[in-house]
Amino acid sequence: MLFNDHSNLKDKHAFLGASKYHWVNYDVAKMERIFENQYAAILGNRKHAWAAEAIRLGIRQPRGKKTLSSYINDAIGFRMTPEVVLFYSENCFGTADAISFSKNTLRISDLKTGETKASMTQLEIYAAIFCLEYRHNPHDLETILRIYQSDEIIEHIPEPARIREIMNKIKLFDNRIQAMKEVMS
């Protein structure tokens, strides 16, 4: 049999696809809720991409208290770099939405486009990975973490001991994972 050509769909997944079969058990209301959440995630990715490009190009947004505009304008003002991968090991890395390091001041900002309340722990982990990757002692830095969400800016200056604690846990867990990989392979 000659099958129809759908090569344009390679590596894509349909919302009502067989590999995500749980939708068969949904009622219409649940399907709509899950679809709206998936659409919101796609829209969030597009907003992140727009923000990163606007920051790279230095395109300031109209002033106001809107989350996206504040995030972009602040990142440009603080000379931050968008979408920076911070890497400790293949077991521990992540992408900071915007980051800068100058004169022993580390700034990390995170754009949240969803409704779920954000946690500073994510940004503290980025700070810990930064310190590990670039060999900085968190006690020698001023660290300023910001979350932009729901037209608010939440700023947090973590205790250096908290960043050191996360760094130690990363090293401990990474070593343990590596040992487990060796045994399992």
C-alpha positions in Angstrom: 0.0 0.0 0.0 1.1 3.5 -0.7 0.5 5.6 2.4 -0.3 9.3 2.3 2.7 11.6 2.8 2.6 13.5 6.1 6.3 14.3 6.4 5.3 17.8 7.5 4.1 16.3 10.8 7.3 14.5 11.6 8.3 15.0 15.3 5.0 16.7 16.1 2.3 15.4 18.4 -1.4 15.9 18.0 -3.4 17.0 21.0 -5.7 14.0 20.4 -2.9 11.7 19.5 -2.5 8.0 20.4 0.6 8.5 22.5 -1.2 10.8 24.8 -4.2 8.6 25.0 -5.6 9.8 28.4 -7.9 12.2 26.5 -10.2 9.3 25.7 -11.3 9.4 29.4 -11.9 13.2 29.5 -15.3 14.9 29.4 -15.6 18.0 27.2 -14.9 20.4 30.2 -11.7 18.6 31.1 -10.5 18.5 27.5 -11.1 22.2 27.2 -9.2 23.0 30.4 -6.2 20.9 29.3 -6.3 22.4 25.8 -6.4 25.9 27.2 -3.4 25.1 29.5 -1.5 23.7 26.5 -2.3 26.8 24.5 -1.2 29.0 27.4 2.1 27.2 27.5 2.6 27.7 23.7 1.7 31.4 24.1 4.2 31.7 27.0 7.0 30.2 24.8 6.2 32.8 22.1 6.3 35.6 24.7 9.7 34.4 26.0 11.0 34.3 22.4 9.7 37.8 21.7 11.2 39.1 25.0 14.6 37.6 24.3 14.7 39.1 20.8 13.5 42.5 22.0 16.3 42.4 24.7 18.9 41.4 22.2 17.9 44.2 19.9 17.5 46.7 22.7 13.8 47.4 21.7 12.3 49.1 24.7 8.6 48.6 25.3 5.9 51.2 26.2 6.2 52.1 29.8 3.7 50.7 32.2 3.2 48.0 34.7 2.6 45.2 32.3 4.7 42.1 33.0 6.3 41.7 29.6 7.1 45.4 29.1 8.6 45.7 32.6 10.7 42.5 32.1 12.1 43.6 28.7 12.8 47.2 29.8 14.5 46.2 33.0 16.6 43.5 31.2 17.7 46.1 28.7 18.4 48.7 31.4 20.4 46.3 33.5 22.3 45.1 30.4 21.2 41.5 30.8 21.6 38.7 28.4 18.5 36.7 27.6 18.2 32.9 27.5 21.6 31.9 28.9 22.3 28.3 29.6 24.0 27.7 33.0 25.8 24.4 33.2 27.3 22.4 36.0 27.0 18.9 34.6 24.8 16.9 32.3 22.7 16.2 35.4 22.4 19.9 36.4 21.9 22.8 34.0 19.2 25.2 33.1 18.4 28.3 31.1 18.1 31.7 32.9 15.6 33.9 31.2 17.8 37.0 31.7 21.1 37.3 33.5 24.0 39.7 34.0 27.2 39.7 36.1 29.1 42.9 36.6 31.1 44.4 39.5 30.4 41.3 41.7 26.6 41.8 41.2 24.7 38.8 39.8 21.2 39.6 38.5 18.8 36.9 37.4 15.3 37.7 36.1 12.6 35.2 35.3 9.5 35.9 33.2 6.4 34.0 34.3 3.5 34.1 31.9 1.2 31.6 33.6 -1.1 31.8 36.6 0.8 29.3 38.9 2.6 31.2 41.7 6.3 31.2 41.0 9.0 30.2 43.4 12.3 31.9 44.0 13.9 28.5 44.5 14.3 28.2 40.7 16.3 31.4 40.6 18.3 30.4 43.6 19.2 27.2 41.8 20.3 29.3 38.7 22.5 31.4 41.1 24.0 28.2 42.5 24.8 26.8 39.1 26.3 30.1 38.0 28.6 30.1 41.1 29.6 26.5 40.4 30.2 27.0 36.7 32.1 30.3 37.0 33.7 29.4 40.3 32.4 32.3 42.4 31.8 32.2 46.1 28.3 33.4 46.8 29.5 35.2 49.9 31.5 37.5 47.7 28.6 38.4 45.5 25.5 40.6 45.7 22.8 38.5 44.2 19.5 40.1 43.0 16.7 37.7 41.8 13.5 39.0 40.2 10.3 37.3 39.1 8.1 39.2 36.7 4.5 37.8 36.9 0.9 39.1 36.9 2.0 42.7 36.4 4.2 42.5 39.6 7.9 42.4 40.2 9.0 40.3 43.1 12.6 40.9 44.1 14.6 38.6 46.4 18.2 39.0 47.7 19.1 35.5 48.9 21.3 34.8 51.8 24.7 33.6 50.5 24.5 30.6 52.8 21.3 29.5 51.0 23.1 29.6 47.6 26.0 27.7 49.1 23.6 25.1 50.5 22.1 24.5 47.1 25.6 24.3 45.5 26.6 21.6 48.0 23.4 19.7 47.3 24.0 19.9 43.5 27.5 18.5 44.0 26.4 15.8 46.3 23.5 14.7 44.1 25.5 15.0 40.9 28.2 12.7 42.3 25.6 10.2 43.4 23.9 10.2 40.0 27.2 9.7 38.3 28.0 6.7 40.5 24.6 5.3 39.9 25.0 5.7 36.1 28.3 3.8 36.2 26.7 0.9 38.1 23.7 0.8 35.8 25.6 0.9 32.5 
